[in-house]
Amino acid sequence: MTDIQPDRIRPHFETRLARDDTDLRAAQRLRYEVFVEELGARCDGADHTLRLERDALDPHFDHLLLIDPTVDPATLGHVVGVYRLLPQERAEALGRFYSDGEYDLTALRRSGRKLVELGRSCVHPAHRKGAAMLHLWNALADYVLARDIEVMFGVASFHGTRIDDHAVALSWLKAHHLAPPALRVTARPEGARRMDRIDPAALDKATALAAIPPLIRAYLRLGGFVGDGAFVDEDFNTTDVCLIMDTSSMSERAVDFYTRKTPRA
């Protein structure tokens, strides 16, 4: 992996959309390092020779980048965080969202709300305990506000495909964070698994929340919901849920946090 100093040593980041092939390949390299090398995804569509995690949809997405400006882009190591974003109008031209492969998105399409799909979010391990994710979220807030996005959604993952390993977390999500019917997507039958695996009365909140990945917990704190049903993705070695966030229902406190402009490293 690229030799990158932790952000307690290099705290200054830049955020912007990818603007050339070097930026895109750097994002794909980071995704390969995280999803394939670190988390064990198979990613049959990836370029394992060049160590790039990519697919046919990449050219249609905006790629929001967190950049370490001290790293030479020629090394492909300057991108230390990434979000992949697909605005609704571009998805309509393409004929699909990425999440269509795992979830029936009919409810979102019928909502009449302006949508953006989020995905492939990852941060270099050297920066996960600092302000990197907050920098990315600030940039994402700018992106959403500038385009009048009303609903953000996308698949988020638990590592591993053994559904019972995630029984506590999935049961808590189904019992306490299920999306309202007007926005409730459902997992496609070919990979769907029930989320209500444990009686809600038997769940302990602290235990359940500790079992939920930090990124998913962060969305929940901002008022996010999940669709109905988990989806097992063998290619990525994950168990996925579909996260949905209605920006109009976020609390004022959450919006203040989400749009904070002066994160500290």
N, C-alpha and C positions, 0 to 999 in steps of 0.2 A: 504494500500500500504506500501511497505517497507520504513522504516524511513531512508532516505538518505539525507545527508547534501548537500546544493547547492554548485556548483563548485567554488564559490568565497571563500568558506571555505576549500574545498577539491579539489584543482585544478589538481592533478596529476592523469593521466589516463594511462592505458595500452591498447594496441590494439593487437588482435591476432585472429586466427580462433578458433572456439570451438574445444576442444580436448577430451571431455568426456561427459558422460550423464549429469553430473551436470551442465556443461556449457550450454548444449542444453536446459535443463529444465529451467535454469535461463533466457535464451533468450525467451523461450516460456512464462515464467511468465511475463516478461516485456511486451511482445506483448499482453498478456491478459489484463494487467493493462491499457495499452494505447488504444488498439483497442476495447476491450469489455467494460471495466469499465469506461474509460474516454470518448470514442467516440460513445458508444452505438451499436457496431456491434453485430449481433446475433451469428455469427460464430458457426453454428450448429455442425461443426466437432470438436469444442474445448472441452476440458475437464473442465467443469464448476465446478466440485467438487474440483479438484486440482488447479483450476485457471491457466490453461495452454492453450494458443492458439497454436494449432498444427494441422497438416494435414498429409496425407499419403506421401506427397512429401518431408517433412522435412529431412528424412534420405539421400536423394539424393543431398541436397544442402550443400555448404559451408556456415557456419554461422560466419560472421565477427563481432567481439564483441568489444565494448568499455567497459573497466573494471575499476571499482573503487577498487584498491588493498587494501583499508582499510576495506572493508566489507568481512565478513566471507562467503565463497562460500556455506557453509551449509545452509545459510538463503535464498539462491537463489537471493540475492539482489546485488551481485557483478557485474552483467551485467547491465549497465545503458544506453547502446546504441547497436543497432544491424542492420546489413544488411544481407539479405539472397541472396546468389549468386549461380547461376547455369551455369557452363561453357557449351559450346556447345557440346563438346564430351560426357558429362554426360547426357545432354538432349537427344542426339541421342540414347544413350543406353537405356534411360528411355522410349523414344518414344514421348516425349512432353516437352514443356516448360509450366510453370504455366500460362503464358499469352495466351497460345493457347485457354484457356477457354473463353477468352474475345475478342481476336483479331485474324484475319487471318494473320499469320506471313509469308506467302509465299514470299513476297518481300525480307525479311531479309534472309530467307533460300537460295533464288536464288542469293543473292548478292555475294556469295562466300567469304564473309568476316568472320573473326573469331569473334564469338559472346559470350557475357555473359549476362544473365538475372539478373536484380536487383529487389529486392522486400522486403516486410515486414520491411521497414526502419522505425525505431522509436527511440526516445531518451526519457529518464525519464524526467518528467517536471521540476525537480529541476536543470537540466543541460541545458535547451534549450537556455538560454541567454548567455552562456559562450562559451567555445571553443570546446565543445563536438563534434559538427557536423564536425568541421574542422579536429579534430583528426580522426574521422571516414573516412572522405574524403581522408586524407593523406594515411591511411591504404588501402583504396580502390584503390588509385592510384598505390601503391606498388603492389597490387594484379593484377591489369590490366597490368601494365608494365612488370611484371615478366612472364606473360602468353601470351604476344603479342596480347592482345585483341584489335580488331579494331572497334567493335561496341558494345556499352552498350545499353540496353533497358529494359523496364519494365513498369508495370502500376503504375501510381501515382494518388493520390485521392484528390477530393474535398469532404468535409464532407457533408453528406446528399444526398438524392436521388431525390429531387425536381429539375428537370433540369433547370427550369427558374430562380432558385436562383443563378445559375452560368452562366446565359446567357451572361453577359458582358465579363467575363473571357474567356469562351469557344469561343465566337465570335472573341475575340482578338487573341487567339491562332490559330484559323483556318485561320484568315486573315494574320497573320504575322509570324507564326512559323510552318507552315505545312511542313512536311518532304518532301524531293525531291522524285520523283516517284520511284527511284531505291530502296528506303528504306521505302516507305510509306505503313504501315500496315493499315488495315481497321477493324473497329469494327464489331463483329459478329451480325447478324440481331436480335437474340433473346434479346439482351440488348442494341442495338445501339440507339443512339440519335444524331440528327444533331447538329453540333457545331455552324454553321453559323445562329444564332438566331437573330442577330441584324445587320443592315446595317453597314459595316465597316466605312463608312463615318460619322456615328453618334457616333463612339466610341471615348472616351477620353483616351489617353494613361495612364495617372496617375491613373485614376479611375480603368481602366482595370487591370493594374499591381498590384494595391492594393488588388484586388479581387482574385489574384492568390496566392495559398499557397506558403510560403517561399521556401520550397524544390524545387518546380517546377520552381520558379523564378531563383533559383540558377542554375539549369540545363540550363535554357534559357541563362543566362549570359555566360555560358561556350560554347554556340553554339548549345544547344540541340534543337530538333524538336519534334513535336507530330504527331502521326498517324491521320488518317481521321476518325472522329467519336468518340463520348464519349460512355462509356458503364456504364449502371446503375447496380451496384452490391448491390442487396437488402440484401444479407447475411452480408456484411460488412458495410451497411448503407453509401455507398459512390457513387459518380459519378467519374468514372475513365477516364483518358487519358493514351495513351501509349507514353511514352517518349523515344526518340531515340537519341543517341549521337555518331556521327562518330568521333573517336578520331583523325583521320588524318586531320579533318577540323577545329579543335579547334585552336583558335588564340594562338600565342606565349604567350601573356599576360595571357590568360586563363590557359594555361598549367602551367605557373609559379605559378599562384594562386592554381591550383588544386594539384600540387605536392609540395607545401610548406611543409617543414619538421620541422619547429619550431613554431607551433601554440602557442599562448598565452592563458592562461585561463582567 
